[in-house]
């Protein structure tokens, strides 16, 4: 089916799949990202926000490891807000609201500019595992 061999194949191009594909490719693995729609890579929900107490912590950790979520969020932001300012500093949490269309577009552009990363648009219906 493919002429190339891949070290890593990531199925699904949501936020986690996009980060996984970028991380594998940036570490030097020949990576294939399989998605049902190349137009909807890392598409945000109807509430286009990154941040908050839990998700904000994850985004900061991903950013510290060289991930793309924080960069894409900053580049597509329409509003920044600090949540829980009425509580103590330990509860403060940044949140960014992004333009949904620009967010998906920026993710795709960043992934397209990542060496070692190829894309394939198709639905994965099963896995064939050989030798274990």
C-alpha positions in Angstrom: 0.0 0.0 0.0 2.8 2.4 0.9 6.2 2.6 -0.7 7.7 4.1 2.5 8.2 2.5 5.9 7.3 4.5 9.0 8.7 4.3 12.5 5.6 5.7 13.9 2.0 5.8 12.6 -0.4 8.1 14.5 -4.1 7.5 13.9 -6.3 10.6 14.4 -5.3 14.2 14.1 -7.1 15.8 17.1 -5.0 17.7 19.6 -3.4 14.6 21.1 -2.7 13.0 17.8 -1.2 16.1 16.3 1.1 16.6 19.3 2.1 12.9 19.2 2.9 13.1 15.5 4.9 16.3 15.9 6.8 14.9 18.9 7.7 11.7 17.1 8.8 13.5 13.9 10.8 16.1 15.9 12.6 13.3 17.6 13.7 12.0 14.2 11.2 9.2 13.6 9.7 8.8 10.2 6.1 9.5 11.1 2.7 9.1 9.3 -0.3 11.0 10.6 -3.6 9.3 9.4 -6.8 11.4 9.6 -10.3 11.2 8.2 -10.1 14.8 7.1 -7.0 16.9 6.4 -9.2 20.0 6.7 -10.1 19.3 10.3 -6.6 18.7 11.8 -6.7 19.7 15.5 -10.2 21.3 15.1 -11.5 22.9 18.3 -14.9 22.3 19.8 -17.6 25.0 19.9 -15.9 26.4 22.9 -12.6 27.4 21.3 -10.4 27.8 24.4 -7.2 26.4 25.7 -6.3 26.7 29.3 -8.1 26.6 32.6 -6.9 24.8 35.8 -6.3 21.3 34.4 -5.9 21.9 30.6 -3.7 24.9 31.2 -1.3 22.8 33.2 -1.1 20.2 30.4 -0.6 22.9 27.8 2.3 24.4 29.8 3.9 21.0 30.2 3.5 20.2 26.5 5.1 23.6 25.8 8.0 22.9 28.0 8.7 19.7 26.1 8.6 21.5 22.7 5.0 20.9 21.8 2.9 23.0 19.5 -0.4 23.6 21.4 0.8 26.7 23.2 2.4 28.2 20.1 -0.7 27.6 18.0 -2.9 29.0 20.8 -0.8 32.2 21.1 -0.7 32.7 17.3 -4.5 32.4 16.9 -5.7 34.1 20.1 -8.5 36.5 20.2 -8.7 36.9 24.0 -6.5 36.1 27.0 -8.0 35.8 30.4 -6.7 34.9 33.9 -9.2 32.7 35.6 -9.9 32.6 39.4 -8.3 36.0 40.2 -10.6 36.2 43.2 -8.8 33.2 44.8 -5.2 32.8 45.8 -2.3 32.8 43.3 -2.2 29.0 43.4 -5.6 28.9 41.7 -4.9 31.5 39.0 -5.1 29.9 35.6 -4.5 31.4 32.2 -6.9 30.7 29.4 -6.8 31.7 25.7 -9.8 31.9 23.4 -8.8 31.3 19.8 -10.3 31.7 16.3 -11.5 28.2 15.5 -10.7 28.3 11.8 -7.3 29.9 12.3 -6.4 27.4 15.0 -6.9 24.4 12.7 -5.2 26.2 9.9 -2.1 27.1 12.0 -1.9 23.6 13.3 -1.8 22.2 9.8 0.8 24.8 8.7 3.0 23.9 11.6 2.7 20.2 11.0 3.3 20.6 7.3 6.5 22.4 8.2 7.7 19.6 10.4 10.4 17.4 8.8 9.9 13.6 8.9 6.1 13.9 9.0 3.7 12.7 6.2 -0.1 12.8 6.1 -2.6 10.4 4.8 -6.4 11.0 4.6 -8.3 7.8 5.2 -10.4 6.0 7.8 -8.5 3.3 9.7 -10.7 0.2 9.9 -8.4 -2.2 11.5 -4.8 -3.2 12.3 -2.7 -6.1 10.9 -0.2 -7.2 13.5 2.5 -9.6 12.4 5.1 -11.5 14.5 3.7 -10.7 17.9 
